[in-house]
Amino acid sequence: MHPCRMNLFRDFRRYKEKVAKVRHPLNLTGLAYQLKLLKRWRHVMVVMIRNNLIYWYLPTTDKEIRRRGRLHVQTLTEGSERLQLQLPDTIYCFNLYDEPICKMAGRCVVPVFSMHKRFNAKTDRAEDDDVLLPHLGHSFDRLLFFPWHQKDPRAMLRATMQASMDTDCVRAQLAELSSRIPGAKLLDVGFSRNRKESWDMPKSYQRPYIPIHSHALYKFLINADGHVSSSRLGYIMQTNSVILKQRSPWIEYYYRSLVPGTHVLEYGPEDVLDLLIKYKDPKLDGELRRLANASQHFCAKYLTTDGKVRYTVRALQEYTQLYGDAMPALVQDVHVGPDRDLSPSDFETLMEMMRATKWRKDGGSSSSNDSSNGTSDGSSSLRRRRRSNMTDAVEAGVGYLPIRLAGQQH
């Protein structure tokens, strides 16, 4: 089943039900309110797409977060052009931090995109309202093979101990199992890097780094959560090995499409050894081969860069449709310059434009600066524009507020 059906459409369900209940599209003033709620989190990127050109505002100076933002914009731009996909005219928020943002912000009144969130498999419901997008900084574009009968029969994991992780996390528990009998005969698990300076990691937990192209030498590959869900899952699904996926509430955008027993085997530290002992039975070798084949085929079909770009474009199309005609109309009214990296004053201008939008029952929108005689509304509007660093006047009867980008002439 296509990941959009099992993942994307379910993420949007709450917001589509809201639109159906009130019988009109989402309000752009709601997006302005959401941006205000998110303003304190500097890792939330605001993206505007206009005529297939992408503009972005990201206030943080954190190098890793800015790298993620650049890769998102660059990969989406190049991928949509290569695949000849039309990007919608839209404005959206993308949380580039590892944790979901809606609960931290109090709530999400309109969709906000994130890379990770929590999902309760027993109730079949997400615990966070964030809509998931792919991390476009990870590339799963190759397939890795090693002859089945020559594979190391153990289950392998090479991990990093992140500074934010507990010393009794699943990765550490697996390393402990791997350091002694009987686990040492079934597991090859350890840390190749320790970023937790306060922890004196036992030497028995430390193992040499293994590059991803050598992972296929093992019959079983383990994926274990880090701070949240681990993006390593996509990398190891490139191999013709059996994937052991940790039972966990943390998910990325495609996890709900992975069927235990079809694409992966699920485990916990309490039963991983029993699972591996079970599959030592030669009679189950055919089942293991089918699992490895299904996982690798899923990766090749859906998790490549092109697959991620297609998923992202579909997500943005679904998102933009929730606002009816108002979103593309607003974006087309924005005047932008050559600089794609928006300034703080540009961001405030967008906020002002959204707050100024009035709604009609037919799903359209109009600017509160438009009056019946085709002129701008005067002093109160001018005061609002001054507070938002907008020095250009609103053109009479047009209803747009021009964005003057950094370096653009007055």
N, C-alpha and C positions, 0 to 999 in steps of 0.2 A: 504494500500500500504506500502511495506517495507520501513523503514526510509532511507535505502541506496539510493533508487531511487529518493526520494523527497529532500534529503539533501546532502549526500556524493557525488553522481555523479554530482550534480549541482555545488557543491563547486569546483570540479576538472575540470569542463567544460572548463574554461579559459585556463588551462594549457594543457589539451588534444587538444584543438583547436590549441594551439601554436605548439605542437609537430606535428600535422597533416599538418600544414601550411609549416613548414620548412623541413618536411620529415625526421627528425632524432630525436632521443631521447633528453631529456634535458641533458645539459652539466654539468658535475661535477664541472667544473670551475665556473659555475653559482652558484652552492651550496656554493662553497668557497667564492664567492663574497657576497652572501646573509649572510653568517656567519660573514663576515667582517662588513656588515651593522648593524647586530644585536649585535655586540660585546659590545656596550656601554650599552645595556639593560641586566643587570645581572640576570634577572628573566627568561631568555630564556634558556631552557635546551637543550643540544645537546645529542642525544641518538644514540648509535650504537648497533645494534643487530647482533650477529654472532653465527651461530649454535644454535639458540634458547636461547642464553645467552645475557643478556642486560647489557650494560655498559653506564654510563651517566656522563656528565660534567655539573655542575651547580655552577657558581662562587658566587652566592649570599650567604650572611649569614642570610638573613631573614628567621626566623623559619617557618612561615606559608608557604612561597614559597618552602622551602626545604621539608616540610612535604608533600606538593602536589606532588613534584617530587618523593619522596620515595614511596608514595601510588600509583602513576602511574606505576612505575617500578615493585613494589611488586604485585599489582593486575594483571597487564598484564602478569607477569611471572607465577603466581599461576593459573590464569584463563586459559591461553593458554595450560598449562600442564594438567589441570583438563579436559578441553574440547578436548584435543589432537589436538590442532591447531598448524600448523607449522608457526612460525614467519619468515618473509623474512629477508635475510641478507641485512641490510640497515643502513643508517645514516639519521636522521631527526632532525628538530628543533621543539620544543614544547614550546610555550609561556605560562608561568604559571601565568601571571598577568591577572587581570580581563578584561582589555581592549584589543581589537585586536591590533596587532603589525604592520601590513603591512603599514598603513598610517603613523604611528609614525616613522617607519624606512625609509620612503620615497617611497618605493615600495617593492614588492615581485617578484623577477624574477623567483623563483622556489617556490613550495608550502611550506608554513610555517603553523604549526598547532596552533590553539588557542581554548579557551573554549567558547568565546562569540564574537559576531560581530553584525553588523546592517544589517537589511533587509527591503527593501521597498516593502510592500505587494501590493501597487497600481501598481507599475511597474514590480513586480515579479522579482526583481533583488537585489542582495546583494550589499551593499555599501562598503564592505571591501573584500579584496582578500584572507583573511585567510581561511584555511580549518579547519572546526570545528571537535574537538574530544570530547568524553565524559570526564567529571570530574570523575575520578575513585575513588575519595575519598568519594563519597556519595553513600550510599547503599539503594536501593529501593527494598528490597527482601522480604517484607512481605505484606500481604493484611489485611486491617483494616475494620471491619464491625460494624455497630450499626443498630438496627431495624429502618426501614425507618419512621414509624409513631411515633416513640419516639424521633426523632431528634429535636434539637432546630431549629426553622424555620429561625433564623437569619443567616446572612453571617458573618463569623468569619475570623479575621486576627490577628496574633500576630507577631510583627515585631521588628527589631532592627533598630535604627537610627544610620547609619554608619557615621563616621567622615567626609567622602567625600560627603555626601548627602546634598542637599538644604533643608532648613526648610519648603519650600512649595512643597516638592516632593509629589508624589501621596500617599505615605503612610501617610504623615502628613495631606493631604487633606481628606483622608478617616477617620482618627482619629478625625478630626474636625467634619465631618458629623455625626460620631458615638456619639459625645459628646452632641448632642442637638436634639430636636424633629424637623422633623419626623424621622431623621436617626437613633436615638437611638432605635427605635422600629424594625428597619430592620437590623441593623449592630451591631456587637460586635467586634470593631476594636480598637487596641491600641498598644503601644510600651511596651515591657517587658524589653528593655535595651536601654540606651542612651549613645552612644559612641561619640557624638558630644559635647565636653566639653564646647564649646562656646555658646551652646544653653540651655537656661533655659526652659526646656520642661514643658508646662502646665500640671498640675496634672490630668486634665480631659483626657489627651492623654495617660496616663499611665495605663496599665492593667497587671494583674498577668500572669505569664508564664503558658502556657498550653502545656503539652508534646504531641508529635505527635500522640501517641496512643489514646489520648482523642479528637483529631480533628474530628474523625468520628461521634461524638455526634451532630455535626452541619450539617444541610441540605446543606448549601452552604459554600464553603471555597474559600477565596480570595488569589490570587497570585498577588503581586505588585513588580515592579522593585526596586532594591536597587541602588547600584552604576551603575550596568548594569542589565542584566536579572538575575532573582533570581532562584537559584538552588532549592529553596523550592518547586517549582512546582512539581518536581518528588516525593517529600515526600507526598504531599497532594493528588496526583493522586493514591496513594496506598489505599485510602479510598473509601467507597461507597457513597460519597458525590458529589454534583455538583460543578465543578470547574469554578470559575470566573477568567478569565485570562485578564490581562490588555492589551489594545491595545498599542503596543509599537514596535519600530524598533529593539529592542534588542532581539536576539535569541540565543538559545543553539542548539546543533547539531540535535535535533529531532523536534524542534518547527514547521518546515514547514510541518510535517506530521499531525499536530493537526488541525482538521477541525472545525471551529466555527459552532455551532449548532449540531455537531455530537459528539465531544469529550469534548468541553468546550463552555462556553458562554463568549463572549468578552465584556468588559466594559471600561468606562472611568469614572473619578470622577464626570463628568458632567451628566452622565446618569445612574449611578449604582442604584440609588434609584428607578428610573422609571422601570428599569429592574426587580428589586426585587418585586415591586408592581405588575408588569405584571404576574410574576410567582406565585403569591399568589392564582391565579385562580385554583380551584381544577380540572378543566378540563385539565390543563396542567401538572398534576402530573405524568401522564404516560411519557410525554416527558422528565421530569426531571429524572425519573428513568432510562430511556434509556441513557441519557447523563452520569449519574453517572456510569452506567454499562460499557459503551463504554470507558470512561476514565480509569477506573480501569483495564479493560481487556487490553488496550493499554500498561499500565504500566507493567502488569504481563508478557506480551508477549515480550516487547522490552526494558524496562528500568531496568531490573534486572542487577546484576553484570555480569552474564553470557552474557546477551544481550549486555551490554556495551563492554565487552571484544571481542565478535564476531564483533561488529561494528568497534572497534579499529583495530583489525587484518585485516579486509577487507580494511580499510582506508590505512593501511601501505602497503598492497599488491598493491592496486591501485597506491599509491605514488611511490613505488619502480619500478613498470612497466614503469613509465614515463622515467626512466633513461636507459631502455634497459638492456643489459648485463653488463653495466659498473659498476653499483652500487654493485651487489653481487661480481663481480670480485675484485673490490677495497677492499671490506670488508674482503674477504678471504685472501687478501695479507697482512692484518694487523696482526701483532703478538702482542698478549696481554697476560698479566699475570693474577693472581688470583683476583686482586683488581677490583671491578666493578665501583668504584668511580674514574673517570679519573682525572688526574692532568692537570694543565695549559699547561705543556709541551706536554702531550698527545694530547691535543686539537690542539696545534700548529702543531704537526706532522700530524694530520688528514688534517688540512688546507693545509699543504705543499703537501701532497699526491694528494689532489683534484686539486690543481693548476698545478701539474706536469702531469696531465692526458691529453693525446692527443686523438683526436677522429678520428674514421674511419667511412666512410659512411655506413658501414654495421651495425652500432650500437654498435660495440665493442669499446674497449679502450686499450690504451697501455701507459706505463709510459714513460715520457720524459727522464727518466734515462736509458732506454734501447737503445742500439745502434745496428747497423747491425751486429757487430761482437760479440754481446752477453756480452759486458762489460759495466759498468757504465760510465757515460759521463765525469767524471774527476773533475777538480778543481771548475768549476762554481756550479756543483751539490753539492760538498762538502761544499762550502760557504753557500749555501742555507740551508743545513742540520745543519750547525753550528748555523746559525741565529735562527733556530727552536729548538735548544737544543737537536738535535738528534745526539748522539755520536756514535751510532752503524752504521757501514758501510752498504751501500746498497749491497746486495749480487749480484755478477756479473751474468747477464743474467736472473735474476728472476724478478726484477722490483718492489720490495716492500720496504717500509721503516718501519722497526720494531718500534713498540711503546714500550718503556721501562716504565712500570708502577711504581708508587711510591712503594719503598720497594723491587723492583725486582733487582736481582743481575746483575752486568755488564756482 
